[in-house]
């Protein structure tokens, strides 16, 4: 199966997650993506699922998700011969992806100035923790600190100022950052279609984090006055709050068209008497007595399990959501029907598709990710190296 990006050659020289996933999305749409890793242990991300606290599995689930559908090349970029191989590949590439630190790029000759001189149509895409200028340009970062913590999100999701800051989950910032990075790459490809020239595009964890927090961050930038942070039980609006059901699961109401939907909600939950209750007669009244209404809703939603509440509330024009748990995902029919969850090629194992679709152009069915250097010989032959040249590269440790 081919895709809309068939024919594009991408070199993924990134490690860990955000930069590499931009290449994965390109592979989803048919690009030929070469995953470059150092010989030996390969990309350090291969080993993250072994860390303490990570779910235990016989499958390397992080690697399966974030490096599917690529070809693998094990290349020692610390050697002149390895650098020469990369430079030869770059001459015929459309996109080069890296998240190497700035100093490392210079040392390994993978910097923009070096590579763009080899191919003026190259899209050079670089990703960092904190941007490429300023005092923190060389500072290392992961999404937990540069995206989640630095942006204020880690603080903002706390129930109150007195509770412990909330930790992020694995890849929570990297995956949305990857989509921003992917958009930068395809924008540059569009620019190349118009000008014939490549360009340098970039993104970083810090910028994406503040973009995710941008509504409240913008409020702070204009000097807005903030309300004190309230616990759930003291929510200012009871119909945009979350409630626990009888089985311990949670449901969240999001009734932004409150005046129109309030009578419907009251009827659905069997409390039509609330409509005529003077405390809740108008939107202003309901907000003034929100704490009382939250307490009433707490009692109501505690009487039935989540599955029953879904049946009761569905189909009435009420906006609500289930507070999902991981156990829900493998059997989420809506995700399967919309190809959010898709099987790997020649397998029943599901993976998570990238969250964009183009009508009339199918994505490539995901293939299992490469082993370290799995396609080294194939890639080198495609680049014009014969068997003797490949053997020589192996002998000097440039390729594995």
N, C-alpha and C positions, 0 to 999 in steps of 0.2 A: 504493500500500500504506500502511495506517495502522499505528500502533503503540500501545502501552499508555499512552504519554504524550501521545497526540493531544489537541489542544485547549489544551495548556499553551503559553504565550507566554514566551519566554526572551530576554533581552537580554544578549548576550555583549560586555561592554565590557572584556574582558581582552586582554592582549598576550602574545606568546610562547606558553608551552605549558601549564603545569599548570592554570591557571584556565580557559583556553579549552577544554581537552579535556573538562572536566566538562560544558560545553555540548555538545560533540560526542557524548558518551555519551547525553545527553538527546535529541539529534537522532536518534541510532540507534534510540531507542524512540518516535520520532514527534513529539517536541515541535517547535514552530516556533521556531527559534533564529535571531535576527538578530545577525549579526556587525557590530559597530560599529568602524569604522576611521577614522583621520584621512585627509582628502583628500591626494592626492599619492602618496607612497610607501606609504601604508597601514601595517599592522602590521609592525614590524621583523622579525618571524619569517618573513615572506615571503622575506627575503633571506639567511637563515642558511645555506641549502644552497650559497650561492656562496662561503662562507668557505674559507680555505686548509685543506686536509686533508679536506674533506667530499667524499663520492663525487660524481662528475660525472655529470649526467644532463640530458636535455632536459626532464624532468618535475620539477616542484617537489615532490619526494616528501614533505618535511616538511609542507608546506601541504596536500597531498592527504590525508595521514593525519589531521591534527589539526584540520582545519576543514571536513571534508566535511559535506554535507547541510545547510549553513546558507544563509541569505540574507544578502546583503551590503549594508550601508548606510555610505556615506562621509559622516561628520558632523564638522564643526569644533566641538569642544566648548570651544574657547577663545573662541568668539563667543557673545554672549547669545542670538542666534537659534538657534544650534546646541543650546545648553543647553535652550532652550524646547522644541525638537523632542524631545529626549531625555525631558524631563519629561512631555510629552504621551504618549509611548510607554510610559513607566513607569506611567502611570495605568491602562493596560489590560494590564500585564504580570503574570506570576506570579513570575518569577525575574529578578533582576538580578545579573550576575556581573562582578566587577572584581578586578584585582590592581594597580590604581593605588596609588602611595604615598599615605600618609595626607594629607600636605600637598596633594598634587595633587587628591585627592577634594574637599577643602574649596574649593580654588581653582576647580575646574570644576563645583562644586555637584553632585557625584555621591556625596556622603557619605551615610551611613545616615540621619542626622537629616533631611536635605533630602528624600530620596526616600521614606522611610517615611511622611513627613507627607502625601505625595501619594497614597499607596495603602497602607492599613493591612493589606492581605492580601499585600503583597509579601514574598517571600523574598529578602533582601539577602545575597548570598554574597561574602565578601571573602577574598582569598588574599594572603599575604605571604611574605617570606623567613624572618623571625625572630619572627613574632607581632606583635600590635598594641599591646602595652604594654612598658614597660621601656626601657632605654637604647638598645637596638638596634632598636626598632620601626621607625625610618625607614631602617634600613640596607638597601641593595639586595642582592639575592642571586639566584643561579642554582642549579640543582640540583647542579652540580659543587662548589660551595663550601658552601651552606647545608644541603644534604641529605647529600651524599657525604662531604665533608671534615669538617664540623662534628660529625657523628654518630659519627665513629670508623670508619665503614665503609672509608674510604680506607686507613686503617692496618690494619684487621683482616684484610683479604683478602691482605695481603702474605704471602709464603711464610715469611719470617723477619723479625725486627726489623731486619736489616741490608739488606734489599732496598728498592728505591725504592717509595714509595707508589704504588698503582695508580690510574690515571686512570679516570674514569667515561666511558661512551659517551654520545652525544647522546640526551637525553631519558630517561636511565635512571632518574632520580629523579622527573622531572616526571610520567611516566605513572602510576606507582603513587600519587603524590600526588593526581593527578586523580581517581582512584577513591575516595580518602578524601574529597575535596572533593565529589564527586558524592553520596556516601553522606550527607554533612552536609545537602545540599540536599534529598534525598528524605526524610530524617528530618524536616526542617522542614516539608516538604509534608504529611507524615503528621500532624504536630502541628497544622498549619492545618486539616486535616480535622476534628480533634477540637475545636479552639478557635475556628476562624473567623478567626484572626489570623496575620499574617505574623511573621517574626522575622529576626534577624541571625545568620548562621552564618559560621564562619571555619575556616580551616586554614592551615598554613604548612609550608614546606620543612623547617625545623629539626625540628619535631615529628614529621613523617613519617620523617625520617632516623633519629632515635633510636628510633622505633617499629620500623623495619626491623632495627635493631641491638639490639633490646630484651632478648633472652635474655642476651647477654653484658653489656649495660649494667646489667641488673638484678642480675647476679652481682656486678658492681663496687659497686652501690649497697648490697648486703648484706655487703660486705667479703670476698667470696670470694677464695681464693688461686688464682692463675692458673698453669698450666703454662707452661714456656718454649715459644715457638712453634717448631715443628719443620718442616723441609723435608719434601717428599713422601716422600723415600727413608727418612725416619725416623718415618713415621707410627706412631701408637700402636696402630692397628688396621688390619691389612692388608686386611680385607674391607669397609672403608668408605673406600677409597682409589681413586685414578685411575691408569690404566695406558695406555701407548702401544702401539698395534697396529703390525703390520708395515708398513702403508701410511702411517704417521705420524699417523693419527687416534687419538683418545683415548676411553677408556671408563671409566665410574666405577661401582664396586660400592657398594651401600648395603644390606648384609646386616645389618639390625638384629636379626633373629631368628637370631642367629649359630649357636647350638647346633644348631638344627633344620636350617639350610640349609648348614652347613659340609660335610657328606658329599656333598650334591648338587652343590655347587660343585666339589669335588675331582673328582667323577666327570665332570662336564661338560668340564672342562679337561684330562681325561686324566691326572690325577695322584691317583688313588685311594690311592696309597702314602702321601700326606700324612696321611690319616686315622689311620693306624697309627704315624705318626712321633711319637715321644715328645715332641718339641718343640712339637707342635701338637695334642696329644690333647684338651685341654680349652680352654675359652675363656680361662682364666687363662694357660695355657701359650702359646696363640697370641699373646696380648697381650705376654707377657714376651719372646717371640722374634719380635716383629712385624717388626723390621728384616730378619731373615733371610727371613721369609715374603714381604715386599715384593720382595726381590731375586729370589726364586723366581718370583713372579707376573710380574715384569718380563720374565723370560726366556720365560715361557709365552705371555704376550699378544703378545710380539714375533714369534711364529711365524706368525700369521695376520692377514689384513686385517680391518678392522672389520666389514664385511658378513658375513664368515664367523662371527665371534664373536657377532654378533647372532642368527644362525640357531641357533647352538649353545646359547646361553644362554636364548633365548626359550622360553616354554612349560614351564619347570621350576620356576616359583614363585620364581625368584631376582629380587631387586630390583636392577636396574642401569639405567644410562642412557648414552646417547651424548652425548659432549661435542660439541654441535652447532656447525656453522659456517654462515655466511650462505648458502653455496652450497646447503645442504640445503633451505632454506625453500620456494622456489617449487614444489618437487615433493613436499612433505611431505603424503602422502595422508591421514594421520591428522588433520592440521590442516584440510585441505579437507573431509573427511567430517564434521568437527565444527563447521564454519562458523567456524573461527578465522580462516581466510583466505576472503574473499568478494569477488566481482567488483563493480566499480562498475556503476551502472545504465547499460544500453545500451553496455557495454564488456566486454572480456575482461580488462582490467587488474585485478589483485587488490589488495586492501587488507586491513588487519588489523582484525578486529572487536573491539569492546570485550569484555572477558572475563567477561561475565555474560549469562545467558539466563533467560527466564521461560517456563516451560512453558505452551503455549497462546497465546502472544503472540509473533508474529514481529517481528523487528526490521525497520526500514525498509531497503530496499536502498540502500547508500550512493550519494549523488550527488556529483559533482565539486564542490569548494569554490567559493565565489563569487570573481569578480574584485572589485577595489576598487570599492565602490559599485554593483555590478552590479544590485542590486534596489532602489536608492534610491527611484525613482519609485513602484514597486509598493508598497513598505512605507509610503511617505508617503500614498499614496491609500488604503491599508487603514486608515490612522490618521485619515482624514477630510480630508486636504489636497486641494484641487482643483488643476488645472493652473496657474492663476494664482498660487496660493500657493507651489507648488513652484518656479515660475520665479523668484519673488521671493527664495526661499531660495537659489537658485543664484546670483542676481545679487549677493547680499551675501556669498557665499562660505561660507554655513553648511552647504550640502549640495553634494556633487559626485557 
